[in-house]
Amino acid sequence: MDKSRLKSLLIKAISNKFIISFLIFFFWVFFFDQHSIWERKEYKSRIEALTKEKEYFLNKIKKDKNRIHELKTNRENLEKFAREQYLMKKKDEDIFIIIEEE
């Protein structure tokens, strides 16, 4: 094909109203629409972050369930937990709180 024929085909394609409409529609959907490429990218990163957060909380729930089971089944562990977390003591005991500086 010579250059003049290629040039005339290109001009015909650009002046075709259907091609122009398609190009405008394509660019609108691709860049400006609610579901554009950038929006999809943001959604994907948000989904990844939420998935990591979900895994963290599922692991935390599993650990807490194990801890609750342990506290319900063993009296000594329950007493140890109460002493450490809520600073409970027996009548004849004193509690000393040591705060470590970092």
VOKEBA-944088 format. One record per residue: residue in one letter; x, y, z of N, C-alpha, C, CB in turn. Coordinates in steps of 0.2 Angstrom, whole numbers, plus 5000, padded with zeros to 4 digits. Glycine has a CB too. Layout:
N
<a,<X,Y,Z>,<X,Y,Z>,<X,Y,Z>,<X,Y,Z>> ...
% end
This chain:
102
<m,<5004,4994,5000>,<5000,5000,5000>,<5004,5006,5000>,<4995,5000,5006>> <d,<5002,5011,4996>,<5006,5017,4996>,<5004,5022,5001>,<5006,5020,4989>> <k,<5007,5027,5003>,<5006,5031,5008>,<4999,5035,5007>,<5011,5036,5010>> <s,<4998,5037,5001>,<4992,5041,5000>,<4986,5037,5001>,<4992,5044,4993>> <r,<4986,5030,4999>,<4980,5026,5000>,<4979,5025,5008>,<4981,5019,4997>> <l,<4984,5024,5011>,<4984,5023,5019>,<4981,5029,5022>,<4991,5021,5021>> <k,<4984,5035,5020>,<4981,5041,5023>,<4974,5042,5021>,<4985,5047,5020>> <s,<4971,5040,5016>,<4964,5041,5014>,<4960,5036,5018>,<4963,5040,5006>> <l,<4962,5030,5019>,<4959,5026,5024>,<4958,5028,5031>,<4962,5019,5023>> <l,<4964,5031,5033>,<4964,5033,5040>,<4959,5039,5041>,<4971,5036,5042>> <i,<4959,5044,5036>,<4954,5049,5036>,<4947,5047,5036>,<4956,5054,5030>> <k,<4946,5042,5032>,<4939,5039,5031>,<4937,5036,5038>,<4938,5034,5026>> <a,<4942,5033,5041>,<4940,5029,5048>,<4939,5035,5053>,<4946,5025,5050>> <i,<4943,5040,5053>,<4942,5045,5058>,<4936,5049,5057>,<4948,5050,5058>> <s,<4934,5050,5051>,<4928,5054,5049>,<4922,5050,5050>,<4928,5057,5043>> <n,<4922,5043,5051>,<4916,5039,5052>,<4913,5040,5059>,<4918,5031,5051>> <k,<4907,5041,5059>,<4903,5043,5065>,<4903,5037,5070>,<4896,5046,5064>> <f,<4903,5031,5067>,<4902,5025,5072>,<4909,5024,5075>,<4900,5019,5068>> <i,<4915,5025,5072>,<4921,5024,5075>,<4922,5030,5080>,<4927,5024,5069>> <i,<4920,5036,5078>,<4921,5041,5083>,<4917,5040,5089>,<4919,5048,5080>> <s,<4911,5038,5088>,<4907,5036,5094>,<4910,5031,5098>,<4900,5034,5092>> <f,<4912,5026,5095>,<4915,5020,5099>,<4921,5023,5103>,<4917,5015,5094>> <l,<4926,5027,5099>,<4932,5029,5103>,<4930,5034,5109>,<4936,5033,5098>> <i,<4925,5038,5108>,<4923,5042,5114>,<4920,5038,5119>,<4917,5047,5111>> <f,<4916,5033,5117>,<4913,5028,5122>,<4918,5024,5126>,<4908,5023,5119>> <f,<4923,5022,5122>,<4929,5018,5125>,<4933,5022,5130>,<4933,5016,5119>> <f,<4935,5028,5128>,<4938,5032,5133>,<4934,5034,5139>,<4941,5039,5129>> <w,<4928,5036,5138>,<4924,5037,5143>,<4924,5032,5148>,<4917,5039,5141>> <v,<4922,5026,5146>,<4922,5020,5150>,<4929,5018,5154>,<4919,5014,5147>> <f,<4934,5019,5150>,<4940,5017,5152>,<4943,5022,5157>,<4945,5016,5146>> <f,<4942,5028,5156>,<4945,5033,5161>,<4940,5037,5166>,<4949,5038,5157>> <f,<4934,5038,5164>,<4930,5043,5167>,<4924,5039,5171>,<4928,5048,5163>> <d,<4922,5033,5169>,<4916,5030,5172>,<4918,5028,5179>,<4915,5024,5167>> <q,<4912,5026,5182>,<4912,5024,5189>,<4917,5017,5190>,<4905,5022,5192>> <h,<4917,5013,5185>,<4921,5007,5185>,<4927,5007,5180>,<4916,5001,5182>> <s,<4930,5013,5181>,<4936,5014,5176>,<4942,5010,5179>,<4938,5021,5176>> <i,<4947,5010,5175>,<4953,5006,5177>,<4956,5008,5184>,<4959,5007,5172>> <w,<4956,5015,5185>,<4958,5017,5192>,<4954,5015,5198>,<4959,5025,5192>> <e,<4947,5015,5196>,<4943,5013,5202>,<4944,5005,5203>,<4935,5014,5200>> <r,<4945,5002,5198>,<4946,4994,5199>,<4952,4993,5203>,<4946,4991,5192>> <k,<4957,4997,5201>,<4964,4996,5205>,<4963,4998,5212>,<4969,5001,5202>> <e,<4959,5003,5214>,<4958,5005,5221>,<4954,4999,5224>,<4954,5012,5221>> <y,<4948,4997,5220>,<4944,4991,5223>,<4949,4985,5225>,<4939,4990,5219>> <k,<4953,4984,5220>,<4957,4978,5221>,<4962,4979,5227>,<4962,4977,5215>> <s,<4965,4985,5228>,<4969,4986,5234>,<4965,4986,5240>,<4973,4992,5233>> <r,<4959,4988,5240>,<4955,4988,5246>,<4953,4981,5248>,<4948,4993,5245>> <i,<4951,4977,5243>,<4950,4970,5244>,<4956,4966,5247>,<4948,4967,5238>> <e,<4962,4968,5245>,<4968,4964,5248>,<4968,4966,5255>,<4974,4966,5244>> <a,<4967,4973,5256>,<4968,4975,5263>,<4963,4972,5268>,<4968,4983,5264>> <l,<4957,4972,5265>,<4951,4969,5269>,<4952,4961,5270>,<4945,4970,5266>> <t,<4955,4958,5266>,<4957,4951,5266>,<4962,4950,5272>,<4959,4948,5260>> <k,<4967,4954,5272>,<4972,4953,5277>,<4969,4955,5284>,<4978,4958,5276>> <e,<4965,4960,5284>,<4962,4961,5290>,<4957,4956,5293>,<4958,4968,5290>> <k,<4954,4952,5288>,<4949,4947,5290>,<4954,4941,5292>,<4946,4945,5283>> <e,<4959,4940,5289>,<4964,4934,5292>,<4966,4936,5299>,<4969,4933,5287>> <y,<4968,4942,5300>,<4970,4944,5307>,<4965,4943,5312>,<4972,4951,5307>> <f,<4959,4945,5310>,<4953,4944,5315>,<4951,4937,5316>,<4947,4948,5313>> <l,<4951,4933,5311>,<4950,4926,5312>,<4955,4922,5316>,<4950,4922,5305>> <n,<4961,4924,5315>,<4966,4921,5320>,<4965,4924,5327>,<4973,4923,5317>> <k,<4964,4930,5328>,<4963,4933,5335>,<4956,4929,5338>,<4961,4940,5334>> <i,<4951,4928,5334>,<4945,4925,5337>,<4947,4917,5339>,<4940,4924,5331>> <k,<4951,4914,5335>,<4953,4907,5336>,<4957,4907,5343>,<4957,4904,5330>> <k,<4962,4912,5343>,<4966,4912,5350>,<4962,4914,5356>,<4972,4918,5349>> <d,<4957,4918,5355>,<4952,4920,5360>,<4948,4914,5362>,<4948,4926,5358>> <k,<4946,4911,5357>,<4941,4905,5359>,<4945,4900,5363>,<4939,4901,5353>> <n,<4952,4899,5361>,<4956,4894,5365>,<4957,4896,5372>,<4963,4893,5361>> <r,<4958,4903,5372>,<4960,4906,5379>,<4953,4905,5383>,<4962,4913,5378>> <i,<4947,4906,5381>,<4941,4906,5384>,<4940,4898,5387>,<4935,4908,5380>> <h,<4941,4894,5382>,<4941,4887,5384>,<4946,4885,5389>,<4942,4882,5378>> <e,<4952,4887,5389>,<4957,4886,5394>,<4955,4889,5401>,<4964,4889,5392>> <l,<4952,4895,5401>,<4950,4898,5407>,<4944,4895,5410>,<4948,4906,5406>> <k,<4939,4892,5406>,<4933,4889,5408>,<4935,4882,5411>,<4928,4888,5403>> <t,<4940,4879,5409>,<4941,4872,5411>,<4947,4871,5416>,<4944,4868,5405>> <n,<4951,4876,5417>,<4956,4876,5422>,<4955,4881,5427>,<4963,4876,5419>> <r,<4954,4880,5433>,<4953,4885,5439>,<4960,4889,5440>,<4951,4881,5445>> <e,<4965,4886,5440>,<4972,4889,5441>,<4973,4894,5436>,<4978,4884,5441>> <n,<4972,4893,5429>,<4972,4898,5424>,<4968,4904,5425>,<4971,4894,5417>> <l,<4962,4902,5427>,<4957,4908,5428>,<4959,4912,5434>,<4950,4905,5430>> <e,<4962,4909,5439>,<4965,4913,5445>,<4971,4918,5442>,<4967,4909,5451>> <k,<4975,4914,5438>,<4981,4918,5436>,<4979,4924,5431>,<4986,4913,5432>> <f,<4974,4923,5427>,<4971,4928,5422>,<4968,4934,5426>,<4966,4925,5418>> <a,<4964,4932,5432>,<4961,4937,5436>,<4967,4941,5439>,<4957,4934,5441>> <r,<4972,4938,5442>,<4977,4942,5445>,<4981,4946,5440>,<4982,4937,5449>> <e,<4983,4944,5434>,<4987,4948,5430>,<4983,4953,5426>,<4989,4943,5424>> <q,<4977,4952,5424>,<4973,4957,5421>,<4969,4962,5425>,<4968,4953,5416>> <y,<4966,4960,5430>,<4962,4964,5434>,<4965,4966,5441>,<4955,4961,5435>> <l,<4971,4964,5442>,<4975,4965,5448>,<4971,4963,5455>,<4977,4973,5449>> <m,<4968,4957,5454>,<4965,4954,5460>,<4970,4951,5465>,<4959,4949,5458>> <k,<4968,4951,5471>,<4973,4948,5476>,<4969,4945,5482>,<4978,4954,5479>> <k,<4973,4941,5485>,<4970,4938,5491>,<4970,4943,5497>,<4973,4931,5493>> <k,<4967,4942,5503>,<4967,4947,5508>,<4974,4948,5511>,<4962,4944,5514>> <d,<4978,4943,5511>,<4984,4944,5515>,<4990,4945,5510>,<4986,4938,5519>> <e,<4989,4947,5504>,<4994,4949,5499>,<4994,4956,5497>,<4992,4945,5492>> <d,<5000,4958,5495>,<5001,4965,5492>,<5003,4964,5485>,<5007,4968,5496>> <i,<5001,4969,5481>,<5003,4969,5474>,<5007,4975,5473>,<4996,4970,5470>> <f,<5013,4973,5469>,<5017,4978,5467>,<5017,4978,5459>,<5025,4977,5469>> <i,<5016,4984,5456>,<5016,4985,5449>,<5022,4988,5447>,<5010,4990,5447>> <i,<5025,4984,5442>,<5032,4987,5440>,<5031,4989,5432>,<5037,4981,5440>> <i,<5032,4995,5431>,<5032,4997,5424>,<5039,4998,5421>,<5028,5004,5424>> <e,<5039,4994,5416>,<5046,4994,5412>,<5046,5000,5407>,<5047,4987,5409>> <e,<5052,5004,5407>,<5053,5009,5403>,<5056,5006,5396>,<5057,5015,5406>> <e,<5054,5009,5391>,<5057,5007,5384>,<5063,5011,5382>,<5052,5006,5379>> 
% end
